[in-house]
Amino acid sequence: KLNKEKMDIDLLHPDRWEEEKKYKTKRLVQAPNSFFMDVKCPSCFHITTIFSHAQTVIKCQGCGQVLCHPTGGKCKLELGTGWRRKQKVQTQYFSNIPRYAELWKLNKNL
């Protein structure tokens, strides 16, 4: 007979906070730690898209004010800058292939 004892942790439903602490390849579902974000300049309110782990100083395209500094990991945002995580955009497959109607219009003009 098998000895069926209950485990201390549930492997199929891990705690969300413990999963975030784990290394990116040791999680139940592997996912990167980095992301793109929109950063709003506090002086001119211009929105700039930057990478969360940027390795260079990022300046505002509108006024030239410094928005973030690199730290070796995630970049450090300046005080007063607002930010939000960019939404994942689903790309359409075969987006660069012209449609049949467009091909017909092109061939009609020849």
Secondary structure as UniProt FT lines:
FT   HELIX           16..21
FT   TURN            24..26
FT   STRAND          36..40
FT   TURN            42..44
FT   STRAND          47..51
FT   TURN            52..53
FT   STRAND          58..59
FT   TURN            61..63
FT   STRAND          66..69
FT   STRAND          76..77
FT   TURN            79..80
FT   STRAND          82..85
FT   TURN            93..96
FT   HELIX           100..109
//
